[in-house]
Amino acid sequence: MKFDIITIFPRIFDSYFSESILARAQKNDLIKIEAHDLRNWAEDKHKTVDDKPFGGGPGMIFKIEPIFKAVKDLKKADIFFERSGAKSRSLTSPRGASRLGRRIKQRIILFSAKGKQFTQADAKRLAKYDQLIMICGRYEGVDERVAEHLADEEISIGKFVLTGGEIPAMIVVDAVSRFLPGVLGKEESLVEESFSSISDKRLATSYLEYPQYTRPEDFRGWKAPEVLLSGNHKKIEEWKRASSNLKTQISKPKRKI
């Protein structure tokens, strides 16, 4: 998968994406992450990307022109990925992908305080795309025409205000990448994660993961549960389920009109 992040502070991402699981995933060509400086698409000599809002008000907002140009260029990016098991194969262009009989799936995301709150289900849904183009706002926000005409969806990571969309972009890249084949190494670790769900026609169950412990068994009198040390796998599984914060909802049958 290709992650393209539009920002005015591209170096913010260097440290986080160059460590641990995401660094390994990039090294193994499972994902590609690029942070693009929005100022590269500004035309004036000062590389201006913001301006005062019409009608007055505090602060500055991002202009639509450079964002439009950035999105247009990134949708034509030269590197795409076609998944093949735990590996990825680069495609030279969207047209090249079409010749292989598959359309490139792209999604444009704008981070916004008024957007839909991001969930584990969204991460799983977005992992089905080949390219995510993410727009990080700053200052007082972004020209509303970006949301109306360019973005496929607006995402928020919570009911609070940040100085920009860069941290939300890191969160989305991290959460989505975990659903991609090979990124975690052992995909079984996704099965019992918090906020995962099991569903059928009427029952939808999600839970917060059960508590976990490791050595030493006794630390300053704070002891790990004896059942986990018992070796009785049936009782251990029963304890895990009982200790999970289960949230179950029964979906109501649709009323016929």
N, C-alpha and C positions, 0 to 999 in steps of 0.2 A: 504494500500500500504506500501511496505517496501522500505526505502531509505538507501542504504549502501554507505558510503562515505569513500574513501581511501585517507589518508592524513598523513603527518608526524607531524601535530599539531592538534590532535583530540579535545583538550580542547577549541580550538577557537570557537567551535559551542555551548558550554554549555550555554552561556548567551542567545543567540538569540532564540534557540530552547526550552528554558525553560520558555518562557514568552508568554502571550497573546493567540492568536488563535491556533498556532502550539502546544503549551503546552497542551491546552484543547483537541485538536485532538488526541494527544498521550495518554492522560489520558483516553479518551473515546475509545481507541483502534481502531481509524479510520486510523491512520498511525503509523508507527514505524520508527524511525530515529536512525541510529547507525553510529558513526564515528570510523573508524578503523585505528590504527597506522600501517603504512606501515612497520615500523621497526620490527613488530612482524613476518614478513615473510622473514626477512634477516637471513642468516645462520652464518655469521662470528660473532666473539665475540664483535665486535664494532657496530653491527647492521647497517652495511653500506648499503645504498640504492641508492647511486649516485656514479658517476665516471667521469673522464675526457673524453671529446668527442674524438672519432677517428678523425684524421686529424688535430687536434689542434683547438684552439679557446678558448675564455674566459669562465670561469665558469664551473659548473658541471651539469650533466644531470642525471635524474633518470634511473636506470638500469631496464631492462625488467624482469629479473628473479623474484624479489620480487613482482612486479605488477602481473605477470602471476600467481604466487601462490596465491596471495590475491584474484584475480578474480575467480580462480578455486574453492577456498574454499567458497567464498561468493555465488557463483551460487548454492552451495549445502547447503545453510543456512537452519536451522531447522524451522524457523518461516516465514510463508507466510500468505497472507491474501486473503480470498475469500469474496467479497462484497455481502452483503445482505441488501438492502435498505440503511439506514444510519448507519448500524452497519457492523462490519467485523468479520469473523470467522477465527480463526487461523487454518492453515493446518500444519501437522507435517513435511511434506516434499513434493517435487515436485511429487514424486511417489504417495503420498497420495492424492494429487490433481488429479492425473490422474485417480485414482480409483473413484473419484467423478465425472469423466467425463469431466474434464476441464484441459487443459495444462496451466502451469504457464507461463506468459508472462514476459520475462526479457529483459532489455535493458542496454547496457554498454556505458557510456558516458565519453569521455575524454574532459576536458576543455583545449582549445587551442586558441591562438591568430589567428590562420589560420582557425578556425572552422566556421561553419555557424552561423550567428548571431541569437541569441535566440529571439523568438517572442511569442506573446500570443497564436498564432496558434500552436506553438510547445508545449507550456504548456498544452494545451487542448489535443493534440495528445499523449503526454507522460503520461497523466493521465489515459490512457487506459491500462497501464502496471501494473503488480503486484509487480515488483521489479525493481528499478533503481539502478545500481551500478555506482557510479561516481568517477572518478580518478582525483585527484587534483595535478597538477604539481607544481614544485617550481624551484628556481634557473634559469638555462638556458633552462629548458624544460624537455621533456621526450623522451626516445629512440623512434625513429620513428616507430619501429616495433610494439609498443603498438597500434598506430593508424592503422597500416596496418593489424594487425592480431588479436587484442583483442577487440578494441572498435567498437561498431556498428555505432557510429557517433561522430564527433567532434563539440563542441559547443563553441561559443564566446559570451560574453555579450556586446561587443561593440568594437569600433576601438580605443582601448587604451590598455596599458600594466599594469597588476597588479603584485604584488609580488608572487601570487599563485592562485590556483583554488578554494580556500575555500570560498571566497565571491561569485563567480559564483555558487558554489554548494548551498549556502544559498538561492540565488535568485531562482534557479530552484526548490528547495524543496518548497519554499513559493508559487511560481506561480503555480506549478503543484497541490499542496495540495488544493488550492482554488477551483479546479474543481472536487474534490472528494466529494461524497454525505455526507452531514452532517457536513463537516468541517466549513463552514461559518454559519451554523445554518439556515439562510434564503437564499436559493439558488436564490431568485429573485434578489439579489443584483448583480448577474453576468450579468443580462440581459442588463443593460445600462452602463456597465463599458467601460472605454476607451479601444480602440483597439479591442473591440468585433466586430463581423461582421454579416451581413445578406446576404444571397446569394441565387440566383436561377440559372437557366441555363445560363443567360446572364449577370445578374447584381450582382456585388459584392460591398457592401457598408461597410466601416468601419469608425469609428469616434472617436474623442477625446471627452470625456464626457463634457456636458454643465457645466457652472459655477454654484456653489451652495453657498447659504448664510444661516445664522442663526441669532438668536437674539444677540445684539440689532438691530432693524431695521435701526437706524441712529447712527453711531459712528463717532464723530468728523466731522459731515457733510458728511461722506462717507455713502451713502444710498444704501440699497438693492433695486433691481428693483421693482417698484410698482406692476407690473403684478403678481409677485410671492405672493403678499399680497392680491390680488384681490378676491381670492376664485373662479375665473372663470377657471375651469379645462381645458376647451378647449383652451383658450388663453395661459394658462400656458404651455400646451403641445406644442403649436405652438412656444412659446418663447424658450422652451428647444431645439426643433429641429433646430430652426434658429440660436441658440447660440452655437450649437455643431459644432465642426470643422469636417464637413463631407468630406470624401474622397471617391468619387465614380469612379469606373472604369467599363467600358463596355467591357466584354470579346469578342474578335473577333471570329467569327465562324471559325472552322477549315477548311482549304482548302483541298479539295479532291485531292488525287494524281491520 
